[in-house]
Amino acid sequence: MTRRLAEVAKKVGVSEATVSRVLNGKPGVSEPTRQAVLSALDVLGYERPTQLRGERARLVGLVLPELQNPIFPAFAEVIGGALAQLGLTPVLCTQTRGGVSEADYVTLLLQQQVSGVVFAGGLYAQADAPHDHYRQLAERNIPVVLVNAAIEHLGFPAVSCDDAVAVEQAWRHLSSLGHERIGLVLGPADHVPSARKLAAVRAVGHVPDEYVGRAMFSIEGGHAAAARLIDRGVTGFICASDPLALGVVRAARRKGLDVPSRISVVGYDDSALMNCTEPPLTTVRQPIEAMGKAVVELLNAQISGTSVAAEELLFEPELVVRGSTAQAPRL
């Protein structure tokens, strides 16, 4: 018990006597300090006293599909910082191949009596994936916010970058450079944001099925999909992520084709270091700062007991033109 008091006191920066008053439910402690002590208990893995277990922790689960794609650490930094300003402690839950699943993380978060959960990418964006753990959160009235497009009928608010506007910007850019054989490198067929991107492109231009490549979200996936499309004559690529776009650049080079004089590539996200690649990547920028703050505002409103509509807030993307796009080659 003494060790626990000392560790919690050190974590919060208060005296052991203050921690003891909180644990025993005694007066004389401000509410912010009280909440900080309870959050420290949760973070350090100590059980709350029986009389305090009915309260939700000041913890918020931040569930990410990976950390290799720089866009996810960027979202985590913005969302985590905004949560901390509200006295909420983010708990990072990152999936790994063969490791803890999204559903397992939800179970762990529920055991910790979290105040809410933010999902930034995950199974909610895949129509054919299991979704029972989301329904479990809804049944327990846990505040949840999703980042970017989700399947229908989950009933959670979402904050998204407008996929339709993003690909329209990329399409018009490549078209203005004279590209007529424009292809897409997207995620799996059941991936909702990818489906939105494909529908939006087909609303503004002609994209035959043989110009659409499907891949896992990685450089290797982009490379494999692009190699096939290059053989079919595609000269301009619109990609569903920056790593996919870098895979397209690699595929072109492996075939001895220069980027951008022979192959033009547009990414999506404008994640870290895309201006440092060779060539610097033309991409569509997600407004991460604005989106992250909106996510936390929606989550905090729910935590505070305010009713939040299960609607999707759409944020406008921005085309950032760099060195990976140029005039279409004369064939």
QUIJOUR-V701019 format. One record per residue. N is the residue number from 1. PHI is phi in degrees with one decimal (none if undefined). OMEGA is omega as a letter, one per 30 degrees, with the letter a starting at -180 (NA if undefined). Layout:
BEGIN
N_PHI_OMEGA / N_PHI_OMEGA
END
This chain:
BEGIN
1_none_a / 2_-63.4_l / 3_-63.5_l / 4_-62.0_l / 5_-58.5_a / 6_-66.4_a / 7_-65.6_a / 8_-66.0_l / 9_-60.9_l / 10_-65.1_a / 11_-61.7_a / 12_-88.6_a / 13_85.7_l / 14_-127.9_a / 15_-80.3_l / 16_-64.2_l / 17_-64.5_l / 18_-64.8_l / 19_-60.6_a / 20_-61.1_l / 21_-62.6_l / 22_-64.2_a / 23_-66.3_a / 24_-99.2_l / 25_68.9_a / 26_-90.7_l / 27_-73.2_l / 28_94.1_l / 29_-125.0_l / 30_-67.2_a / 31_-61.8_l / 32_-59.2_l / 33_-67.2_l / 34_-58.9_a / 35_-65.3_l / 36_-63.8_l / 37_-64.6_a / 38_-64.3_l / 39_-63.9_l / 40_-63.0_l / 41_-56.3_a / 42_-65.2_a / 43_-64.8_a / 44_-80.5_l / 45_85.4_l / 46_-91.0_l / 47_-72.4_l / 48_-73.5_l / 49_-56.4_a / 50_-50.6_a / 51_-69.7_a / 52_-107.5_a / 53_-73.2_a / 54_-73.7_a / 55_-86.7_l / 56_-74.0_l / 57_-70.8_l / 58_-88.0_l / 59_-103.4_l / 60_-129.0_l / 61_-72.8_l / 62_-118.9_a / 63_-98.4_a / 64_-120.7_l / 65_-76.5_a / 66_-171.2_l / 67_-121.6_a / 68_-69.1_l / 69_-77.5_a / 70_-60.5_a / 71_-65.9_a / 72_-74.3_l / 73_-60.1_l / 74_-65.0_l / 75_-63.1_a / 76_-61.5_a / 77_-64.7_a / 78_-67.6_a / 79_-67.0_l / 80_-62.5_l / 81_-65.2_l / 82_-67.6_l / 83_-65.5_a / 84_-61.0_l / 85_-64.4_l / 86_-95.6_a / 87_80.1_l / 88_-103.4_a / 89_-104.7_l / 90_-74.7_l / 91_-114.6_a / 92_-77.4_l / 93_-122.9_a / 94_-110.7_a / 95_-82.5_l / 96_-133.4_l / 97_-60.4_l / 98_76.3_a / 99_-101.1_a / 100_-69.6_a / 101_-84.3_l / 102_-59.7_l / 103_-63.8_l / 104_-64.4_l / 105_-61.8_l / 106_-61.6_l / 107_-59.7_l / 108_-63.2_a / 109_-66.4_l / 110_-64.8_l / 111_-63.9_l / 112_-86.3_l / 113_55.0_a / 114_-64.4_l / 115_-77.9_a / 116_-176.4_a / 117_-139.8_l / 118_-113.7_l / 119_-109.5_l / 120_-113.8_a / 121_87.4_a / 122_159.4_a / 123_-69.2_l / 124_-64.3_a / 125_-91.7_a / 126_-114.4_a / 127_-63.4_a / 128_-94.8_a / 129_-85.9_l / 130_-70.7_a / 131_-130.1_a / 132_-61.5_a / 133_-68.0_l / 134_-69.2_l / 135_-64.9_l / 136_-62.5_l / 137_-64.2_a / 138_-64.9_a / 139_-64.2_l / 140_-92.7_l / 141_58.5_l / 142_-80.4_l / 143_-59.1_a / 144_-138.3_l / 145_-132.9_l / 146_-106.2_l / 147_-105.9_a / 148_73.6_a / 149_-53.5_a / 150_-125.9_l / 151_-65.6_a / 152_-77.0_l / 153_73.8_l / 154_-76.6_l / 155_83.3_l / 156_-110.0_l / 157_-67.6_a / 158_-136.1_l / 159_-120.2_a / 160_-130.6_l / 161_-83.2_a / 162_-71.8_a / 163_-61.7_a / 164_-63.7_l / 165_-63.4_a / 166_-59.9_a / 167_-75.9_l / 168_-63.2_l / 169_-61.5_a / 170_-65.7_a / 171_-62.3_a / 172_-65.2_l / 173_-63.4_a / 174_-66.7_l / 175_-63.3_l / 176_-65.8_l / 177_-89.8_l / 178_92.4_l / 179_-76.3_l / 180_-110.0_l / 181_-103.3_a / 182_-102.9_l / 183_-115.2_l / 184_-121.4_l / 185_-115.3_a / 186_-119.9_l / 187_-77.4_a / 188_-57.6_a / 189_-61.2_a / 190_-91.8_a / 191_-81.6_a / 192_-60.5_l / 193_-58.7_l / 194_-66.4_l / 195_-62.7_l / 196_-64.3_l / 197_-62.5_a / 198_-64.1_l / 199_-62.6_a / 200_-67.9_l / 201_-64.7_a / 202_-71.1_l / 203_-79.2_a / 204_-112.9_a / 205_-160.1_a / 206_-93.8_l / 207_-130.1_l / 208_-66.9_a / 209_-56.8_a / 210_-72.4_l / 211_-101.0_l / 212_-113.7_l / 213_-107.1_l / 214_-111.8_a / 215_-156.6_l / 216_-71.0_a / 217_-78.1_l / 218_-159.2_l / 219_-61.6_a / 220_-63.3_l / 221_-64.0_l / 222_-63.1_l / 223_-60.6_a / 224_-62.7_a / 225_-67.0_a / 226_-67.6_a / 227_-57.4_l / 228_-68.0_a / 229_-70.3_l / 230_-61.9_l / 231_-63.9_l / 232_-91.4_l / 233_98.5_l / 234_-68.0_l / 235_-114.1_l / 236_-126.1_a / 237_-118.8_l / 238_-112.2_a / 239_-115.6_a / 240_-85.0_l / 241_-161.3_l / 242_-67.2_l / 243_-58.8_l / 244_-61.3_a / 245_-63.8_l / 246_-65.4_l / 247_-65.8_l / 248_-64.7_l / 249_-58.9_a / 250_-65.2_l / 251_-62.6_l / 252_-61.9_a / 253_-66.0_l / 254_-63.6_l / 255_-94.6_l / 256_76.4_a / 257_-106.4_a / 258_-79.4_l / 259_-112.5_g / 260_-110.0_a / 261_-66.4_l / 262_-109.9_a / 263_-129.1_l / 264_-105.6_a / 265_-134.8_l / 266_-119.7_l / 267_-93.2_l / 268_-149.7_l / 269_127.9_a / 270_57.2_l / 271_-76.5_a / 272_-56.5_l / 273_75.5_l / 274_-69.1_l / 275_-86.2_a / 276_-109.6_l / 277_-75.1_l / 278_-124.4_f / 279_-77.5_l / 280_-55.8_a / 281_-85.6_l / 282_-71.8_a / 283_-154.3_l / 284_-104.3_a / 285_-85.7_l / 286_-81.7_l / 287_-78.4_a / 288_-59.6_a / 289_-59.9_a / 290_-65.6_a / 291_-65.1_a / 292_-61.9_l / 293_-66.1_l / 294_-65.2_l / 295_-58.0_a / 296_-68.2_l / 297_-61.9_l / 298_-65.0_a / 299_-67.2_a / 300_-64.4_l / 301_-60.9_l / 302_-66.1_l / 303_-61.2_a / 304_-78.6_l / 305_95.1_l / 306_-82.5_l / 307_-73.4_a / 308_-121.0_a / 309_-67.2_l / 310_-80.2_a / 311_-115.9_l / 312_-108.6_l / 313_-88.4_a / 314_-101.9_l / 315_-109.6_a / 316_-79.3_l / 317_-83.9_a / 318_-137.5_l / 319_-73.6_l / 320_-113.5_a / 321_-88.0_l / 322_-128.0_a / 323_-98.4_a / 324_-94.9_l / 325_-129.0_l / 326_-158.2_l / 327_-55.8_l / 328_-60.8_l / 329_-68.8_l / 330_-86.3_a / 331_-102.6_NA
END
